[in-house]
Amino acid sequence: MEARALRQHAHETPRLIGQETDWLDRFQTVLHWEAEAIQRVADRSRNVAVARVVKMVAECSGKVVVSGTGKSGLIAQKIVATFNSTGTQATFLHPVEALHGDLGIVDGMDLMLLLSHSGESDEIVALLPHIKKRQVKIIALVGNPRSTLARSADVILDTGVEREACPLNLAPTASTAVALALGDAIAMTVMEMRGFTAELFARNHPGGRLGKRLTLRVGDLMHCGANHPTADPRSPWDNIITLLSQFSLGAVNIVNEQGKLVGLVTDGDVRRAVQAAKHSLASLAELTAEKMMTRHPTTVGPDVLAYDALQIMEKRPSQISVLPVVDPATEQCLGLLRLHDILRSGLS
């Protein structure tokens, strides 16, 4: 009967209690409680235990094996993901599965990071003696410094909170926020200690917009060789129009006999020059690339990140939609990069 009543209740439209202002107050209260809980942990975190923890993780020659059950297990998995993306090898070990064979992934070079708010989670407590037999160091993120887990750990970080943000003081909220923040703090500190760079970060994030921002370079997107137009400074205006039409890139690189860039002619440059000379056939006949081009245009090298090139195009008083690509060592003109090419790559 009880199970049937619960099922019936689950399909009923919930009866809401209180007014909209009450709900907004509760919403803000939860955020304040969690923020204050993290602040209290931050205030007490300048101590020997924290220094020891980050040193242990930074010097770990194996992997950091992180374990927890319930909500702590979910936080543990997020910490593992953060470790792996920032240069610290880590893996999640479910405490129950560990007792049924998965403990085999742990060896003497590893480090265990165990999460439990109470420090008395049955699954974690059952795991402790088997970890000890392997002589693996244990770091505990625990809310009760007198618990079984705390007594068994080599070092503890106190995740204790005055109360949960739950109105019933039951659902793990403030305590999980604190545990997650501590995990992030460990990972970010170790990342800096190890000199983990943006280039290394990019290797672990090859996909999506973030990965592209860190890996995609001008040379990957530019039009080069026979696929981009170049012209001599003496080229007549109608030749430039032919090149603009043929390549449809919106601009033509103007190069000297040594292949070095001396200017850039865009669609707009041609329109303005022809408009100015249209009333004089003599002027139009004398119109050349040299007279239309922008001298010393903004350029970019092939190894520059495409995202940085995008910033060059957009963050200026007058935006530009095309960049000549020039070898910074030889000053040779290599190609053209369009704003359209960057946007089409999904980078913006």
RAFEN-V953819 format. One record per residue. N is the residue number from 1. SS is DSSP state (@ for helix, = for strand, . for the rest). PSI is psi in whole degrees, 0 to 359 (999 if undefined). NEAR is the number of other ideal C-beta (glycine too) atoms within 8 Angstrom. Layout:
BEGIN
N_SS_PSI_NEAR, N_SS_PSI_NEAR
END
This chain:
BEGIN
1_._319_4, 2_@_317_5, 3_@_319_6, 4_@_321_7, 5_@_321_8, 6_@_318_8, 7_@_317_8, 8_@_319_8, 9_@_323_7, 10_@_333_6, 11_._359_5, 12_._151_6, 13_._126_3, 14_._142_4, 15_._113_4, 16_._140_4, 17_._134_3, 18_._180_5, 19_._170_5, 20_@_321_5, 21_@_325_6, 22_@_318_8, 23_@_319_9, 24_@_322_8, 25_@_317_8, 26_@_317_9, 27_@_310_8, 28_@_323_8, 29_@_317_9, 30_@_313_10, 31_@_319_8, 32_@_318_8, 33_@_314_13, 34_@_318_12, 35_@_319_8, 36_@_324_8, 37_@_317_15, 38_@_320_11, 39_@_319_8, 40_@_321_10, 41_@_319_13, 42_@_320_8, 43_@_331_6, 44_._12_8, 45_._356_10, 46_._81_4, 47_._176_7, 48_@_322_5, 49_@_316_9, 50_@_315_10, 51_@_321_8, 52_@_319_9, 53_@_309_12, 54_@_327_12, 55_@_319_8, 56_@_316_13, 57_@_316_14, 58_@_326_9, 59_._1_6, 60_._122_12, 61_._350_4, 62_._229_9, 63_._158_9, 64_=_116_15, 65_=_117_15, 66_=_136_17, 67_=_149_17, 68_._165_15, 69_._156_12, 70_._221_8, 71_@_325_7, 72_@_327_15, 73_@_323_14, 74_@_319_10, 75_@_321_14, 76_@_319_14, 77_@_323_10, 78_@_319_10, 79_@_319_17, 80_@_314_13, 81_@_320_8, 82_@_317_11, 83_@_308_13, 84_@_324_10, 85_@_346_8, 86_._22_13, 87_._3_9, 88_._115_13, 89_._128_8, 90_=_158_12, 91_=_149_10, 92_=_135_11, 93_._115_13, 94_._128_10, 95_@_326_15, 96_@_314_8, 97_@_329_9, 98_@_322_13, 99_._353_10, 100_._35_6, 101_._332_5, 102_@_350_9, 103_@_345_11, 104_@_344_5, 105_@_348_8, 106_._130_12, 107_._179_8, 108_._343_7, 109_._353_6, 110_._173_12, 111_=_136_13, 112_=_134_14, 113_=_112_15, 114_=_133_16, 115_=_129_17, 116_=_121_17, 117_._315_13, 118_._333_9, 119_._7_15, 120_._17_10, 121_._127_14, 122_@_316_6, 123_@_321_10, 124_@_316_14, 125_@_320_10, 126_@_333_8, 127_@_333_14, 128_@_310_12, 129_@_330_6, 130_@_329_10, 131_@_318_11, 132_@_321_9, 133_@_332_6, 134_._1_10, 135_._42_5, 136_._133_13, 137_=_143_7, 138_=_127_12, 139_=_132_16, 140_=_129_16, 141_=_103_13, 142_=_142_19, 143_._351_11, 144_._101_12, 145_._350_9, 146_._11_6, 147_._172_12, 148_@_316_9, 149_@_315_17, 150_@_319_13, 151_@_333_7, 152_@_344_9, 153_._154_12, 154_._328_6, 155_=_146_10, 156_=_149_11, 157_=_123_13, 158_=_116_9, 159_._16_14, 160_._141_7, 161_._156_11, 162_._321_4, 163_._163_7, 164_._160_12, 165_._350_11, 166_._134_9, 167_._336_4, 168_._356_5, 169_._37_6, 170_._306_5, 171_._130_6, 172_._114_10, 173_._288_12, 174_@_321_12, 175_@_321_14, 176_@_326_13, 177_@_319_12, 178_@_315_13, 179_@_318_14, 180_@_317_11, 181_@_320_11, 182_@_320_13, 183_@_317_13, 184_@_318_10, 185_@_319_9, 186_@_310_12, 187_@_316_13, 188_@_323_9, 189_@_315_9, 190_@_321_14, 191_@_315_11, 192_@_321_8, 193_@_324_8, 194_._359_9, 195_._36_5, 196_._120_9, 197_._171_6, 198_@_326_6, 199_@_318_7, 200_@_321_9, 201_@_321_13, 202_@_326_11, 203_@_330_7, 204_._357_10, 205_._58_11, 206_._342_7, 207_._162_4, 208_@_180_6, 209_@_320_7, 210_@_314_7, 211_@_320_11, 212_@_321_13, 213_@_329_10, 214_@_348_12, 215_@_327_8, 216_._126_11, 217_=_164_11, 218_@_318_16, 219_@_338_8, 220_@_338_7, 221_@_342_11, 222_._157_14, 223_=_123_11, 224_=_174_9, 225_@_227_5, 226_@_354_3, 227_@_9_7, 228_._146_13, 229_._137_12, 230_=_155_8, 231_=_157_14, 232_._149_8, 233_._334_12, 234_._358_7, 235_._133_10, 236_=_160_10, 237_@_324_13, 238_@_332_6, 239_@_321_10, 240_@_318_15, 241_@_320_9, 242_@_315_8, 243_@_319_11, 244_@_319_15, 245_@_320_7, 246_@_318_7, 247_@_339_11, 248_._42_6, 249_._356_12, 250_._359_9, 251_=_161_13, 252_=_129_14, 253_=_131_14, 254_=_120_16, 255_=_155_12, 256_._188_8, 257_._336_3, 258_._3_5, 259_._15_7, 260_=_143_9, 261_=_130_13, 262_=_346_9, 263_=_179_13, 264_=_132_14, 265_=_123_14, 266_=_170_10, 267_@_316_8, 268_@_322_6, 269_@_316_12, 270_@_314_14, 271_@_316_8, 272_@_319_8, 273_@_317_12, 274_@_320_11, 275_@_320_7, 276_@_330_7, 277_@_1_10, 278_._337_7, 279_._1_4, 280_._112_7, 281_@_325_5, 282_@_317_6, 283_@_320_10, 284_@_322_11, 285_@_332_7, 286_._359_7, 287_._118_12, 288_=_171_11, 289_@_321_18, 290_@_325_9, 291_@_340_8, 292_@_335_12, 293_._156_13, 294_=_119_9, 295_=_148_6, 296_._54_4, 297_._162_9, 298_._132_7, 299_=_173_9, 300_=_151_13, 301_._160_10, 302_._338_12, 303_._358_6, 304_._141_10, 305_=_138_10, 306_@_326_16, 307_@_321_11, 308_@_324_8, 309_@_322_14, 310_@_319_12, 311_@_322_8, 312_@_319_11, 313_@_321_13, 314_@_325_7, 315_._70_5, 316_._159_9, 317_._317_2, 318_._118_4, 319_._149_6, 320_._155_9, 321_._1_8, 322_=_143_13, 323_=_127_14, 324_=_142_14, 325_=_124_16, 326_=_138_12, 327_._117_9, 328_._338_5, 329_._317_4, 330_._348_4, 331_._13_8, 332_=_139_8, 333_=_126_12, 334_=_331_9, 335_=_197_14, 336_=_141_15, 337_=_127_15, 338_=_150_12, 339_@_322_10, 340_@_323_7, 341_@_320_11, 342_@_314_15, 343_@_321_8, 344_@_334_6, 345_._350_10, 346_._17_6, 347_._325_12, 348_._999_5
END
